[in-house]
Amino acid sequence: MSKKLENIAIEVNELKGQANPSWEIIIPNKKSIGLIEKIDGRYRATTTKTNNVLFSKTLESSINDLLSYFALHEK
């Protein structure tokens, strides 16, 4: 019961002027899928559509979590 594998192109844009280091994850020419903030040594990813929060230890795993969430719940 798995879905067909598909590559999703993304952009990771660092946001300047924020209290915490922040990145916006965007699917080019479509929409933003989430925002990642580094808070107290952890990365907090917030989904754009449903505002669900996911925590990770690295930026890369946080990006992967957002992509997985998007593919499973929002696509």
DACOR-V492701 format. One record per pair of residues at least 12 apart in sequence whose C-alpha atoms are under 7 Angstrom apart, sorted by the first residue. I is the first residue (numbers start at 0). J is the second residue. Records with the same first field share a line. If there is no record, write none. Layout:
I=J  J
//
This chain:
8=26
9=24  25  26  27
10=24  25  26  27
11=23  24  25
12=24
19=36  37  38
20=36  37
21=35  36  37
22=34  35  36
23=35
31=47
32=46  47  69
33=45  46  47  65
34=46
41=54  55  56
42=54  55  56  57  58  61
43=55
44=61  65
46=65
//
